[in-house]
């Protein structure tokens, strides 16, 4: 909206500069400045109301379709969304108020600027050439358009880079041919003993299914948006450390392909009563830098001390794009059976495996709800928000680029048309077409460079807003911050080339007579 309003303000400035002799005549015969300001403001408000009304109608007509499209691309398993997108009086009032505010705000600048004239000079100026102050204001508006456009394009570039990274990232563990099923037995009325008995029999039946290679159990499945966090202290230190943790069965690491780098994994029969824990590689380096982490201890808030028995390789099991999260593993015990994930490695067809898992559950408890999904599907819950926001940002960025290009083209074209006499003088004194081209393009590119630099600076300052969607990507990604400004400068040069090329075709004799 800011880009469009700056564009309209620039056009109104250009139009007013063509009427400055008319305005001077009105002032000279007694019209007050405020009377002329009201007249020009009425014209800008009329444009604003026509544009706002047309835009509102299109928005109301199209928004329901856009909403359905966005909701249809949300990942499976999310709760159904019921959105009321029908316009109401509050929406109409908001649109009308916004239209009035923008019409007044961006109409006042050209109105005050065009009525600030020197009557003696304006009445003698037959050519109506633009004054330097108007040219400066137009360049300022172009720079503002480019700055806002740069912010949108950089946001789009960062999100698209993050989306590509999310589609190709290696999370550090195996995800293919893995199925996941979540069980909340507490909600089904099971106590700990009944849940332990059921899960033991269920693991046996699933393990005997054709094509099933291995079965493991975990409190939190990898990338499932399921987290457990606790506070721990390292003996000898005062500060507490917030650490994410997971309760897993012994086969968890082999099933996911996460190697144990030091020490050992959990043995069958180890439960919560065993004091051993496994930490990730980055956690060991963060808590005990330069030391052997084996046999080091962590103290829980309850006072219990846990000893490190192994170090697992870093993996993005908690947050996509973050493999260095402070993380540790406890051995799963009977109390974990009331709420747990079953992870199954299989060969062959997923549909057949999922059906076999459901049948195994139904044979033990016909009332038990079960949802079996591919472990790869959890990635979609991380990718989908980035994909939707990247698509929206890309559409807005493309529209911003189009509007900014139109603004640059209009400003350069107007500048060339108002400078025909000056260009003719330069060419009559020996300037070549290339010299005129350089001059016009430099005048076009200067506000673009200034606005682009401001846009890059602002985007670099606020890019932390996108940090949660930039999976494994820096908020100051060099590729985005180099390619996007270069692309915008290129588009600007193309937008300014056509009027600049027209300037080189000026006949000096005709130009010297031009008024």
C-alpha positions as CSV (number, residue, x, y, z in Angstrom):
1,X,0.0,0.0,0.0
2,X,2.9,2.4,0.8
3,X,4.4,1.7,-2.6
4,X,1.1,2.3,-4.4
5,X,0.5,5.5,-2.4
6,X,4.0,6.8,-3.1
7,X,3.4,6.0,-6.8
8,X,0.2,8.0,-6.9
9,X,1.7,10.9,-5.0
10,X,4.5,10.9,-7.6
11,X,2.0,11.0,-10.4
12,X,0.0,13.8,-8.7
13,X,3.3,15.8,-8.3
14,X,4.1,15.3,-12.0
15,X,0.5,16.3,-13.0
16,X,0.6,19.4,-10.7
17,X,3.9,20.5,-12.2
18,X,2.2,20.7,-15.6
19,X,-0.5,22.9,-14.0
20,X,1.7,25.2,-12.0
21,X,1.1,28.1,-14.4
22,X,-2.7,27.5,-14.1
23,X,-2.3,27.4,-10.3
24,X,-0.3,30.6,-10.4
25,X,-3.0,32.3,-12.4
26,X,-5.7,31.3,-9.9
27,X,-3.5,32.6,-7.1
28,X,-2.9,35.9,-8.9
29,X,-6.6,36.6,-9.4
30,X,-7.4,36.1,-5.7
31,X,-7.8,32.3,-5.0
32,X,-6.4,31.4,-1.6
33,X,-3.8,28.7,-1.2
34,X,-6.0,26.7,1.0
35,X,-8.8,26.9,-1.6
36,X,-6.5,25.4,-4.2
37,X,-5.2,22.8,-1.7
38,X,-8.8,21.7,-1.1
39,X,-9.4,21.4,-4.8
40,X,-6.3,19.3,-5.4
41,X,-7.1,17.2,-2.3
42,X,-10.6,16.6,-3.6
43,X,-9.1,15.2,-6.8
44,X,-6.7,12.9,-4.9
45,X,-9.6,11.7,-2.6
46,X,-11.6,10.9,-5.7
47,X,-8.8,8.7,-7.0
48,X,-8.4,7.1,-3.6
49,X,-12.1,6.3,-3.2
50,X,-12.3,4.8,-6.7
51,X,-9.2,2.7,-6.1
52,X,-10.3,1.7,-2.6
53,X,-13.8,0.8,-3.7
54,X,-12.5,-1.3,-6.6
55,X,-9.9,-2.9,-4.5
56,X,-12.4,-3.8,-1.7
57,X,-14.7,-5.4,-4.2
58,X,-11.9,-7.5,-5.7
59,X,-10.7,-8.4,-2.2
60,X,-14.1,-9.5,-0.9
61,X,-14.7,-11.5,-4.1
62,X,-11.3,-13.3,-4.0
63,X,-10.4,-13.6,-0.3
64,X,-12.7,-16.7,0.3
65,X,-11.0,-18.5,-2.6
66,X,-7.5,-17.5,-1.3
67,X,-8.4,-18.8,2.2
68,X,-9.7,-22.1,0.9
69,X,-6.5,-22.5,-1.2
70,X,-4.3,-21.8,1.8
71,X,-6.2,-24.1,4.2
72,X,-6.1,-26.9,1.6
73,X,-2.3,-26.7,1.6
74,X,-2.0,-27.1,5.4
75,X,-0.4,-30.4,6.5
76,X,-2.5,-33.4,7.3
77,X,-3.4,-34.0,10.9
78,X,-4.0,-30.4,11.9
79,X,-7.4,-29.5,13.4
80,X,-10.0,-28.3,10.9
81,X,-10.2,-24.5,10.5
82,X,-13.6,-22.8,10.3
83,X,-13.0,-19.2,9.1
84,X,-15.7,-16.6,8.6
85,X,-14.4,-14.5,5.7
86,X,-17.6,-12.7,4.8
87,X,-17.4,-8.9,4.9
88,X,-19.3,-7.1,7.6
89,X,-19.9,-3.4,8.5
90,X,-16.7,-3.3,10.5
91,X,-14.7,-4.5,7.5
92,X,-16.3,-1.9,5.2
93,X,-15.7,0.8,7.8
94,X,-12.1,-0.2,8.0
95,X,-11.7,-0.1,4.2
96,X,-13.4,3.2,3.9
97,X,-11.4,4.8,6.7
98,X,-8.1,3.5,5.3
99,X,-9.1,4.8,1.9
100,X,-9.8,8.3,3.3
101,X,-6.6,8.4,5.4
102,X,-4.3,7.3,2.5
103,X,-6.1,9.7,0.1
104,X,-5.6,12.7,2.5
105,X,-2.1,11.7,3.6
106,X,-0.6,11.2,0.2
107,X,-2.7,13.9,-1.5
108,X,-1.6,16.7,0.9
109,X,2.1,16.4,-0.1
110,X,1.5,17.1,-3.8
111,X,-1.2,19.7,-3.0
112,X,1.0,21.8,-0.7
113,X,4.0,21.4,-3.0
114,X,2.2,22.4,-6.2
115,X,0.6,25.5,-4.5
116,X,4.0,26.8,-3.2
117,X,4.9,28.8,-6.3
118,X,6.6,32.1,-7.1
119,X,3.9,33.9,-9.0
120,X,6.3,36.2,-11.0
121,X,8.5,33.3,-12.2
122,X,5.6,30.9,-12.8
123,X,3.6,33.4,-14.9
124,X,6.7,34.1,-17.1
125,X,7.6,30.4,-17.5
126,X,5.8,29.3,-20.7
127,X,7.4,25.9,-20.7
128,X,6.2,24.9,-17.3
129,X,9.5,23.1,-16.5
130,X,9.6,21.4,-13.1
131,X,11.5,23.1,-10.3
132,X,14.3,21.4,-8.4
133,X,12.3,21.0,-5.2
134,X,9.7,19.0,-7.1
135,X,12.3,16.8,-8.6
136,X,13.9,16.2,-5.2
137,X,10.5,15.2,-3.7
138,X,9.8,12.8,-6.6
139,X,13.2,11.2,-6.2
140,X,12.5,10.9,-2.5
141,X,9.2,9.1,-3.2
142,X,10.9,6.8,-5.7
143,X,13.5,6.0,-3.0
144,X,10.8,5.2,-0.5
145,X,9.1,2.9,-3.0
146,X,12.3,1.0,-3.6
147,X,13.1,0.8,0.1
148,X,9.7,-0.9,0.9
149,X,10.1,-3.0,-2.2
150,X,13.5,-4.1,-1.1
151,X,12.2,-5.2,2.3
152,X,9.5,-7.3,0.7
153,X,11.8,-8.8,-1.9
154,X,14.5,-9.6,0.7
155,X,11.8,-11.3,3.0
156,X,10.7,-13.3,0.0
157,X,14.3,-14.2,-0.9
158,X,15.0,-15.4,2.7
159,X,11.8,-17.4,2.9
160,X,12.3,-19.0,-0.5
161,X,15.8,-19.9,0.4
162,X,14.6,-21.4,3.7
163,X,11.9,-23.3,1.9
164,X,14.4,-24.8,-0.5
165,X,16.6,-25.7,2.4
166,X,13.7,-27.3,4.3
167,X,12.9,-29.4,1.2
168,X,16.5,-30.6,0.9
169,X,17.7,-30.6,4.4
170,X,19.2,-33.8,5.9
171,X,17.8,-34.0,9.5
172,X,20.6,-36.3,10.6
173,X,18.5,-39.4,11.0
174,X,16.6,-41.8,8.8
175,X,13.0,-41.0,7.8
176,X,12.3,-43.2,4.9
177,X,10.4,-46.5,5.5
178,X,9.5,-45.4,9.0
179,X,5.9,-45.3,10.4
180,X,4.8,-43.6,13.5
181,X,1.7,-44.2,15.7
182,X,0.7,-42.1,18.8
183,X,-1.1,-43.7,21.7
184,X,-2.6,-41.7,24.6
185,X,-3.8,-44.6,26.8
186,X,-4.5,-42.3,29.8
187,X,-7.4,-40.8,27.9
188,X,-8.7,-44.3,27.2
189,X,-9.0,-45.1,30.9
190,X,-5.8,-47.2,31.2
191,X,-3.6,-47.1,34.3
192,X,0.1,-47.7,34.2
193,X,-0.1,-51.5,34.7
194,X,-2.7,-52.1,32.0
195,X,-0.9,-49.7,29.6
196,X,2.4,-51.5,30.2
197,X,0.8,-54.9,29.5
198,X,-1.0,-53.6,26.3
199,X,2.1,-51.9,24.9
200,X,4.2,-55.0,25.5
201,X,1.8,-57.2,23.6
202,X,1.3,-54.6,20.9
203,X,5.1,-54.3,20.3
204,X,5.3,-58.1,19.9
205,X,2.4,-58.3,17.4
206,X,3.8,-55.4,15.3
207,X,7.3,-56.9,15.3
208,X,5.8,-60.1,13.9
209,X,4.1,-58.4,11.0
210,X,5.4,-59.1,7.5
211,X,7.9,-56.5,6.4
212,X,8.4,-55.0,9.8
213,X,12.2,-54.9,10.7
214,X,12.3,-53.1,14.0
215,X,10.0,-51.4,16.6
216,X,11.0,-48.7,19.0
217,X,9.2,-46.5,21.5
218,X,9.6,-42.8,22.4
219,X,8.0,-40.2,24.5
220,X,8.4,-37.7,21.6
221,X,8.7,-38.7,18.0
222,X,11.3,-36.8,15.9
223,X,10.0,-33.5,14.5
224,X,6.5,-34.2,15.9
225,X,6.2,-30.8,17.6
226,X,6.1,-32.7,20.9
227,X,8.6,-31.4,23.4
228,X,9.6,-32.1,27.0
229,X,11.9,-29.7,28.8
230,X,13.5,-29.7,32.2
231,X,15.9,-27.7,34.3
232,X,19.2,-29.3,35.2
233,X,22.4,-28.2,37.0
234,X,25.9,-29.3,36.5
235,X,27.6,-30.1,39.9
236,X,30.0,-27.3,40.8
237,X,28.0,-24.7,38.9
238,X,25.2,-22.5,40.2
239,X,23.2,-21.7,37.1
240,X,20.4,-23.9,35.8
241,X,20.4,-25.2,32.3
242,X,17.2,-25.7,30.3
243,X,17.5,-29.1,28.4
244,X,15.0,-30.8,26.2
245,X,14.8,-34.6,26.8
246,X,13.1,-37.7,25.5
247,X,12.4,-41.1,27.0
248,X,13.3,-43.8,24.5
249,X,13.6,-47.5,24.2
250,X,17.0,-49.2,23.5
251,X,16.2,-49.7,19.7
252,X,15.4,-46.0,19.2
253,X,18.9,-45.1,18.0
254,X,19.5,-48.0,15.7
255,X,16.0,-47.6,14.2
256,X,16.6,-43.9,13.3
257,X,20.2,-44.5,12.3
258,X,21.6,-42.1,15.0
259,X,25.1,-43.5,16.0
260,X,26.4,-43.6,19.5
261,X,29.8,-41.8,19.3
262,X,31.1,-42.4,22.8
263,X,30.1,-44.9,25.5
264,X,27.1,-47.1,25.0
265,X,23.3,-47.0,24.3
266,X,20.6,-48.2,26.6
267,X,20.4,-51.9,27.4
268,X,17.1,-53.9,27.5
269,X,15.6,-53.7,30.9
270,X,17.0,-50.3,31.8
271,X,14.2,-48.0,33.0
272,X,13.9,-44.7,34.9
273,X,15.4,-46.3,37.9
274,X,18.7,-46.6,36.0
275,X,20.8,-43.4,36.5
276,X,22.3,-43.4,33.1
277,X,21.5,-40.8,30.4
278,X,22.7,-40.2,26.8
279,X,23.5,-36.7,25.7
280,X,24.0,-35.3,22.2
281,X,27.4,-34.3,20.9
282,X,26.7,-30.6,21.0
283,X,25.2,-30.9,24.5
284,X,28.4,-32.6,25.8
285,X,30.6,-29.8,24.2
286,X,28.4,-27.1,25.7
287,X,28.2,-28.5,29.2
288,X,31.8,-29.9,29.5
289,X,33.9,-28.2,26.9
290,X,37.2,-30.0,26.3
291,X,36.4,-32.7,28.7
292,X,35.3,-36.4,28.4
293,X,31.6,-36.3,29.1
294,X,31.3,-40.0,30.1
295,X,30.5,-40.4,33.8
296,X,29.8,-36.7,34.2
297,X,26.6,-36.0,36.2
298,X,23.5,-33.8,35.8
299,X,21.3,-33.0,38.8
300,X,17.5,-32.7,38.3
301,X,15.4,-30.3,40.3
302,X,14.2,-33.2,42.4
303,X,17.8,-33.7,43.5
304,X,18.4,-36.9,41.6
305,X,21.7,-37.2,39.8
306,X,22.1,-38.8,36.4
307,X,25.3,-40.1,35.0
308,X,26.3,-39.8,31.3
309,X,26.8,-43.3,29.8
310,X,26.9,-42.3,26.1
311,X,27.1,-39.5,23.5
312,X,24.8,-39.6,20.5
313,X,25.4,-37.8,17.2
314,X,23.6,-34.5,16.8
315,X,20.3,-34.7,14.9
316,X,17.4,-32.4,14.2
317,X,14.9,-34.5,16.2
318,X,13.4,-31.5,18.0
319,X,13.5,-28.5,15.7
320,X,14.0,-28.7,11.9
321,X,17.2,-26.9,11.0
322,X,18.6,-27.0,14.6
323,X,20.9,-29.9,15.2
324,X,22.7,-28.3,18.2
325,X,19.7,-28.1,20.6
326,X,20.7,-29.0,24.1
327,X,19.2,-32.5,24.3
328,X,19.4,-35.7,26.3
329,X,17.8,-39.1,26.4
330,X,16.4,-41.1,29.3
331,X,15.6,-44.8,29.1
332,X,11.8,-45.4,28.7
333,X,10.1,-47.0,31.7
334,X,6.6,-48.4,32.5
335,X,5.3,-44.9,33.3
336,X,6.0,-43.8,29.7
337,X,3.5,-46.4,28.3
338,X,0.4,-44.3,29.1
339,X,1.4,-41.7,26.5
340,X,3.9,-42.8,23.8
341,X,4.8,-43.1,20.2
342,X,5.6,-46.3,18.5
343,X,8.2,-46.1,15.7
344,X,8.2,-48.9,13.1
345,X,10.8,-49.6,10.4
346,X,9.4,-51.6,7.5
347,X,10.1,-52.7,4.0
348,X,7.6,-52.7,1.2
349,X,4.3,-50.8,1.0
350,X,3.4,-48.3,3.7
351,X,-0.4,-48.8,3.3
352,X,-0.1,-52.5,4.0
353,X,2.1,-51.9,7.1
354,X,-0.2,-49.2,8.4
355,X,-3.2,-51.6,8.0
356,X,-1.3,-54.3,9.8
357,X,-0.5,-52.0,12.7
358,X,-4.2,-50.9,12.9
359,X,-5.4,-54.5,12.9
360,X,-2.9,-55.3,15.7
361,X,-4.3,-52.5,17.8
362,X,-7.9,-53.4,17.1
363,X,-7.3,-57.1,18.0
364,X,-6.1,-56.0,21.5
365,X,-8.6,-53.1,22.0
366,X,-11.3,-52.6,19.4
367,X,-12.2,-49.2,21.0
368,X,-8.6,-47.8,20.7
369,X,-8.3,-45.0,18.2
370,X,-5.0,-45.2,16.2
371,X,-3.5,-42.9,13.6
372,X,-0.5,-44.3,11.7
373,X,1.5,-41.9,9.5
374,X,4.8,-41.8,7.8
375,X,7.6,-40.2,9.8
376,X,8.3,-38.1,6.7
377,X,4.9,-36.5,7.1
378,X,6.2,-34.7,10.2
379,X,8.4,-32.7,8.0
380,X,5.4,-31.2,6.3
381,X,4.3,-29.6,9.6
382,X,7.5,-27.6,9.5
383,X,7.6,-26.9,5.8
384,X,3.9,-25.9,5.3
385,X,4.0,-22.6,7.2
386,X,7.2,-21.6,5.4
387,X,5.7,-22.6,2.1
388,X,2.4,-20.6,2.6
389,X,4.2,-17.5,3.9
390,X,6.8,-17.7,1.1
391,X,4.0,-17.9,-1.5
392,X,2.2,-14.9,0.1
393,X,5.5,-13.0,0.4
394,X,6.4,-13.9,-3.2
395,X,3.1,-12.6,-4.5
396,X,3.4,-9.3,-2.5
397,X,7.1,-9.0,-3.5
398,X,6.2,-9.4,-7.2
399,X,3.4,-6.8,-6.9
400,X,5.8,-4.5,-5.1
401,X,8.4,-4.9,-7.8
402,X,5.9,-4.2,-10.5
403,X,4.7,-1.1,-8.8
404,X,8.2,0.1,-8.0
405,X,9.2,-0.5,-11.7
406,X,6.2,1.5,-12.9
407,X,7.2,4.3,-10.5
408,X,10.8,4.3,-11.7
409,X,9.7,4.2,-15.3
410,X,7.1,7.0,-14.8
411,X,9.6,9.2,-13.0
412,X,12.4,8.8,-15.5
413,X,10.0,9.2,-18.5
414,X,8.5,12.4,-17.0
415,X,12.0,13.7,-16.2
416,X,13.1,13.1,-19.8
417,X,10.0,14.8,-21.2
418,X,10.5,17.8,-19.0
419,X,14.3,17.9,-19.8
420,X,14.0,17.8,-23.6
421,X,15.3,21.4,-23.9
422,X,18.2,20.7,-21.6
423,X,19.1,17.5,-23.4
424,X,19.0,19.4,-26.7
425,X,21.5,22.0,-25.4
426,X,23.8,19.2,-24.2
427,X,23.7,17.5,-27.5
428,X,24.2,20.7,-29.4
429,X,27.3,21.4,-27.4
430,X,28.7,18.0,-28.3
431,X,27.3,15.4,-25.9
432,X,26.8,12.0,-27.5
433,X,24.0,9.6,-27.1
434,X,26.0,7.5,-24.7
435,X,26.6,10.6,-22.5
436,X,22.9,11.4,-22.4
437,X,22.1,7.7,-21.6
438,X,24.6,7.7,-18.7
439,X,23.1,10.9,-17.4
440,X,19.5,9.8,-17.5
441,X,20.3,6.3,-16.0
442,X,22.3,7.8,-13.2
443,X,19.5,10.2,-12.3
444,X,17.2,7.1,-12.3
445,X,19.5,4.8,-10.4
446,X,20.6,7.3,-7.7
447,X,17.3,7.3,-5.6
448,X,17.0,3.5,-6.2
449,X,20.5,2.9,-4.7
450,X,19.7,5.1,-1.7
451,X,16.3,3.4,-1.2
452,X,17.8,0.0,-1.7
453,X,20.5,0.6,0.9
454,X,17.9,1.7,3.4
455,X,15.7,-1.3,2.6
456,X,18.6,-3.7,3.1
457,X,19.4,-2.1,6.4
458,X,15.8,-2.2,7.7
459,X,15.4,-5.8,6.5
460,X,18.7,-6.9,8.2
461,X,17.4,-5.3,11.4
462,X,13.9,-7.0,11.4
463,X,14.8,-10.3,9.7
464,X,14.7,-12.0,13.2
465,X,10.9,-12.0,12.6
466,X,11.4,-14.8,10.1
467,X,14.0,-16.7,12.3
468,X,11.5,-19.5,13.2
469,X,10.9,-20.3,9.5
470,X,14.5,-20.0,8.3
471,X,15.4,-23.7,8.8
472,X,19.2,-24.0,9.1
473,X,19.6,-20.6,7.4
474,X,21.0,-17.3,8.7
475,X,18.7,-14.3,9.0
476,X,21.5,-12.5,7.1
477,X,21.9,-15.1,4.4
478,X,24.5,-13.7,2.0
479,X,22.9,-15.2,-1.2
480,X,19.6,-13.5,-0.5
481,X,21.2,-10.2,0.5
482,X,23.4,-10.1,-2.6
483,X,21.1,-11.6,-5.3
484,X,17.9,-9.6,-4.4
485,X,19.5,-6.1,-4.4
486,X,21.3,-6.9,-7.7
487,X,18.0,-8.1,-9.2
488,X,16.2,-5.0,-8.1
489,X,18.9,-2.7,-9.6
490,X,18.7,-4.7,-12.8
491,X,15.0,-4.3,-13.0
492,X,15.4,-0.6,-12.3
493,X,17.9,-0.2,-15.1
494,X,15.5,-2.0,-17.5
495,X,12.6,0.3,-16.3
496,X,14.8,3.4,-16.9
497,X,16.4,2.2,-20.1
498,X,13.4,2.8,-22.4
499,X,12.9,6.5,-21.5
500,X,16.7,7.0,-21.5
501,X,17.0,5.5,-24.9
502,X,14.2,7.8,-26.1
503,X,16.3,10.7,-24.8
504,X,19.2,9.7,-27.0
505,X,17.0,10.0,-30.1
506,X,16.2,13.7,-29.4
507,X,17.0,16.0,-32.4
508,X,19.0,18.9,-31.0
509,X,17.3,21.4,-33.4
510,X,13.8,20.3,-32.4
511,X,14.8,20.2,-28.7
512,X,16.1,23.7,-28.7
513,X,12.8,24.9,-30.0
514,X,10.9,22.7,-27.5
515,X,8.8,24.4,-24.8
